[in-house]
Amino acid sequence: MPNLTIDVAKTLGDDSLLTYQSKTIDKSCLHLPGPDFVDRILINSDRNIGVLNNFARILNTGRLAGTGYTSILPVDQGIEHSAGASFAPNPDYFDAENIVKLAIEGGCNAVASTFGVLGMTARKYAHKIPYMVKFNHNELMTYPNRFKQIPFGTIKQCWDMGAAAVGATIYFGSDDSTNQIQYVADMFAEAHSYGMVTVLWCYIRNPAFKVNGVDYHSSADLTGQANHLGATIQADIVKQKLPTNNGGYTALNTGDSSYGKFDKRIYTELAGSDENGKGGHPIDLCRYQLANQYMGRVPLINSGGESKGASDLKDAVTTAVINKRAGGMGLISGRKAFQRPMKEGVALLHAIQDVYLDPQVTIA
């Protein structure tokens, strides 16, 4: 047994998530994470030797080195959520170096942040932990605020600072999504030519995705399709929010409304919901996301979500258990870690990693 810092079952409070067995997409159909992931999966792709090297470097850094799983610290909230709002709970993280220190002390596989944060610290740390440069952002200064991810720099800059990977967000479903798909695809192709791994935040943004008071921005069906588009433009890893419901397509095709195309079997046979997308076990909903990524050939990492205070540890461990048991590759958790003292942030990151180190947390 690895040296764990928490008891996963006790942290969850019950073992229902740990004992659940999926009856939707069988685990034998999945391309699961493992220490041989590059040799078993990525080697068959068109990715060049540099991409293979950097993917292997990410998988062999931190506490999860050699497991095939990842724990990544993302701190781009200084732009995405504004610096004051993000760092007021812990002003230490206005200092870029503390962000990188937290990732290293926390045993992460990589640190994801902005051109500013990573460029300011590159000579001291880029050789110590894989850098993942987030090259586009939704800045919140334009009035009124809008859903528009814009580039903040070039791929050459990412390479020059020693980055192992680049990251980007696309707001699928927004008015600007077609433009974002095109320029991110171009920039991903350039990143691959330099040998860098590509990671895509496959997020959904459109006011119409809230129907009759229900928010479908993290529904399994809509996020699953977003993930499929991300895999199509050659994201090597997809980041997605954990599904909180299902039935987005059904809700958007009521009355005189018509949106996209769907088959009711995506709810019943593939996600364990009813014909309208109601219900479904969290592990099955997450597995449906992964299925849309070529059954895991493009791995899934789920986001850790906002910090809520006292429940953060249980919430983070719960998300990690769902991701792992669904077949995912790990968590990318930021606010729960950096919006508290560094020692507590490190402990929370270690707790997340414990889920992936614990052999008793199996694939459902």
FENZI-V616693 format. One record per backbone hydrogen bond with DSSP energy under -0.5 kcal/mol. NH is the residue of the N-H (numbers start at 1). CO is the residue of the C=O. E is the energy in kcal/mol with one decimal. If there is no record, write none. Layout:
nh=NH co=CO e=E
nh=NH co=CO e=E
This chain:
nh=4 co=2 e=-1.3
nh=8 co=6 e=-0.7
nh=11 co=7 e=-2.3
nh=12 co=8 e=-2.1
nh=13 co=9 e=-1.8
nh=19 co=15 e=-1.5
nh=20 co=16 e=-1.1
nh=22 co=364 e=-2.0
nh=26 co=24 e=-0.6
nh=29 co=26 e=-2.2
nh=30 co=27 e=-1.4
nh=31 co=295 e=-3.3
nh=32 co=30 e=-0.9
nh=37 co=34 e=-2.0
nh=40 co=36 e=-2.9
nh=41 co=37 e=-2.8
nh=42 co=37 e=-1.4
nh=43 co=38 e=-2.1
nh=44 co=41 e=-1.4
nh=45 co=42 e=-1.8
nh=52 co=48 e=-2.0
nh=53 co=49 e=-2.7
nh=54 co=50 e=-2.5
nh=55 co=51 e=-2.7
nh=56 co=52 e=-2.4
nh=57 co=53 e=-2.2
nh=58 co=54 e=-2.2
nh=59 co=55 e=-2.2
nh=60 co=56 e=-1.0
nh=60 co=57 e=-0.6
nh=61 co=58 e=-1.2
nh=63 co=107 e=-1.7
nh=64 co=107 e=-0.6
nh=65 co=62 e=-1.6
nh=66 co=59 e=-1.7
nh=67 co=64 e=-2.2
nh=68 co=59 e=-0.5
nh=68 co=64 e=-0.5
nh=69 co=64 e=-0.5
nh=70 co=329 e=-3.0
nh=72 co=331 e=-2.2
nh=73 co=110 e=-1.9
nh=74 co=72 e=-0.7
nh=75 co=73 e=-0.6
nh=75 co=112 e=-3.3
nh=79 co=76 e=-1.7
nh=80 co=76 e=-2.2
nh=81 co=77 e=-2.5
nh=82 co=77 e=-0.6
nh=83 co=78 e=-1.0
nh=86 co=82 e=-2.0
nh=87 co=83 e=-3.0
nh=88 co=84 e=-1.6
nh=90 co=87 e=-0.9
nh=93 co=90 e=-1.9
nh=94 co=91 e=-2.0
nh=95 co=92 e=-1.4
nh=96 co=94 e=-0.6
nh=98 co=95 e=-1.0
nh=99 co=95 e=-0.8
nh=99 co=96 e=-0.7
nh=100 co=96 e=-1.3
nh=101 co=97 e=-2.5
nh=102 co=98 e=-2.2
nh=103 co=99 e=-1.6
nh=104 co=100 e=-2.2
nh=105 co=101 e=-3.2
nh=106 co=102 e=-2.3
nh=107 co=104 e=-1.5
nh=108 co=103 e=-2.6
nh=109 co=71 e=-2.8
nh=110 co=71 e=-0.8
nh=111 co=130 e=-2.1
nh=112 co=73 e=-3.3
nh=113 co=111 e=-0.5
nh=113 co=132 e=-1.8
nh=114 co=75 e=-0.6
nh=118 co=114 e=-2.4
nh=119 co=115 e=-2.3
nh=120 co=116 e=-1.8
nh=121 co=117 e=-0.7
nh=122 co=118 e=-0.8
nh=124 co=121 e=-0.8
nh=125 co=121 e=-1.8
nh=126 co=122 e=-2.6
nh=128 co=125 e=-2.2
nh=129 co=125 e=-1.6
nh=130 co=109 e=-0.6
nh=132 co=111 e=-2.4
nh=133 co=131 e=-0.5
nh=133 co=165 e=-2.2
nh=134 co=113 e=-3.3
nh=134 co=132 e=-0.6
nh=135 co=133 e=-0.8
nh=135 co=167 e=-2.6
nh=137 co=150 e=-2.0
nh=139 co=137 e=-0.8
nh=140 co=79 e=-0.5
nh=148 co=146 e=-1.1
nh=150 co=137 e=-2.8
nh=150 co=148 e=-0.6
nh=152 co=135 e=-3.1
nh=153 co=135 e=-0.6
nh=158 co=154 e=-1.3
nh=159 co=155 e=-2.2
nh=160 co=156 e=-2.7
nh=161 co=157 e=-1.7
nh=162 co=159 e=-1.8
nh=163 co=158 e=-2.2
nh=164 co=131 e=-1.8
nh=165 co=131 e=-2.0
nh=166 co=197 e=-2.8
nh=167 co=133 e=-2.8
nh=168 co=199 e=-1.8
nh=170 co=201 e=-2.1
nh=172 co=170 e=-1.2
nh=172 co=203 e=-2.6
nh=174 co=171 e=-1.8
nh=177 co=174 e=-1.5
nh=180 co=176 e=-2.1
nh=181 co=177 e=-2.8
nh=182 co=178 e=-1.8
nh=183 co=179 e=-2.4
nh=184 co=180 e=-2.4
nh=185 co=181 e=-2.0
nh=186 co=182 e=-1.9
nh=187 co=183 e=-2.3
nh=188 co=184 e=-2.8
nh=189 co=185 e=-2.1
nh=190 co=186 e=-1.9
nh=191 co=187 e=-2.5
nh=192 co=188 e=-2.6
nh=193 co=189 e=-1.7
nh=194 co=190 e=-1.2
nh=194 co=191 e=-0.5
nh=195 co=191 e=-0.6
nh=195 co=192 e=-1.0
nh=196 co=191 e=-2.6
nh=197 co=164 e=-2.3
nh=199 co=166 e=-2.1
nh=200 co=237 e=-2.2
nh=201 co=168 e=-3.6
nh=201 co=199 e=-0.5
nh=202 co=200 e=-1.0
nh=202 co=239 e=-2.4
nh=203 co=170 e=-1.0
nh=203 co=201 e=-1.5
nh=205 co=172 e=-1.8
nh=209 co=206 e=-2.3
nh=210 co=207 e=-1.4
nh=211 co=209 e=-0.6
nh=211 co=214 e=-2.4
nh=214 co=211 e=-2.1
nh=216 co=209 e=-2.6
nh=216 co=214 e=-0.6
nh=219 co=216 e=-1.6
nh=220 co=245 e=-2.4
nh=223 co=219 e=-2.5
nh=224 co=220 e=-2.0
nh=225 co=221 e=-1.7
nh=226 co=222 e=-2.0
nh=227 co=223 e=-2.6
nh=228 co=224 e=-1.9
nh=229 co=225 e=-2.0
nh=230 co=226 e=-2.1
nh=231 co=227 e=-2.5
nh=232 co=228 e=-1.7
nh=233 co=229 e=-1.5
nh=234 co=231 e=-1.4
nh=235 co=230 e=-1.9
nh=236 co=198 e=-1.9
nh=237 co=198 e=-1.5
nh=238 co=299 e=-2.5
nh=239 co=200 e=-3.2
nh=240 co=301 e=-2.1
nh=244 co=218 e=-1.7
nh=245 co=218 e=-0.8
nh=251 co=247 e=-2.3
nh=252 co=248 e=-1.9
nh=253 co=250 e=-1.2
nh=254 co=251 e=-0.6
nh=257 co=254 e=-2.1
nh=266 co=263 e=-2.5
nh=267 co=264 e=-1.3
nh=268 co=264 e=-2.0
nh=269 co=265 e=-0.6
nh=270 co=265 e=-2.2
nh=271 co=267 e=-0.5
nh=272 co=268 e=-0.9
nh=273 co=267 e=-3.4
nh=274 co=278 e=-2.3
nh=277 co=274 e=-2.3
nh=285 co=281 e=-2.4
nh=286 co=282 e=-2.1
nh=287 co=283 e=-2.2
nh=288 co=284 e=-1.9
nh=289 co=285 e=-1.3
nh=290 co=286 e=-1.9
nh=291 co=287 e=-2.5
nh=292 co=288 e=-1.3
nh=292 co=289 e=-0.6
nh=293 co=290 e=-2.0
nh=294 co=291 e=-0.5
nh=295 co=291 e=-1.4
nh=296 co=290 e=-0.9
nh=296 co=293 e=-1.0
nh=297 co=294 e=-1.4
nh=298 co=293 e=-2.0
nh=299 co=236 e=-0.7
nh=299 co=297 e=-0.6
nh=301 co=238 e=-2.8
nh=302 co=330 e=-1.9
nh=303 co=240 e=-1.5
nh=304 co=332 e=-1.6
nh=310 co=308 e=-0.6
nh=312 co=309 e=-1.8
nh=315 co=311 e=-2.8
nh=316 co=312 e=-2.9
nh=317 co=313 e=-2.4
nh=318 co=314 e=-2.5
nh=319 co=315 e=-2.4
nh=320 co=316 e=-2.2
nh=321 co=317 e=-2.6
nh=322 co=318 e=-2.3
nh=323 co=319 e=-2.5
nh=324 co=320 e=-2.8
nh=325 co=321 e=-2.7
nh=326 co=322 e=-1.7
nh=327 co=323 e=-1.0
nh=327 co=324 e=-0.8
nh=328 co=323 e=-3.2
nh=329 co=300 e=-3.2
nh=330 co=300 e=-0.8
nh=331 co=70 e=-1.3
nh=332 co=302 e=-2.2
nh=333 co=72 e=-1.2
nh=336 co=305 e=-0.6
nh=337 co=334 e=-1.8
nh=338 co=334 e=-2.6
nh=339 co=335 e=-1.7
nh=340 co=337 e=-0.5
nh=345 co=341 e=-2.4
nh=346 co=342 e=-2.9
nh=347 co=343 e=-1.9
nh=348 co=344 e=-2.1
nh=349 co=345 e=-2.2
nh=350 co=346 e=-2.5
nh=351 co=347 e=-2.0
nh=352 co=348 e=-2.0
nh=353 co=349 e=-2.2
nh=354 co=350 e=-2.0
nh=355 co=351 e=-1.0
nh=355 co=352 e=-0.8
nh=356 co=352 e=-0.8
nh=357 co=353 e=-1.6
nh=358 co=354 e=-1.9
nh=359 co=357 e=-0.6
nh=361 co=358 e=-1.7
nh=362 co=360 e=-1.0
nh=364 co=325 e=-2.2
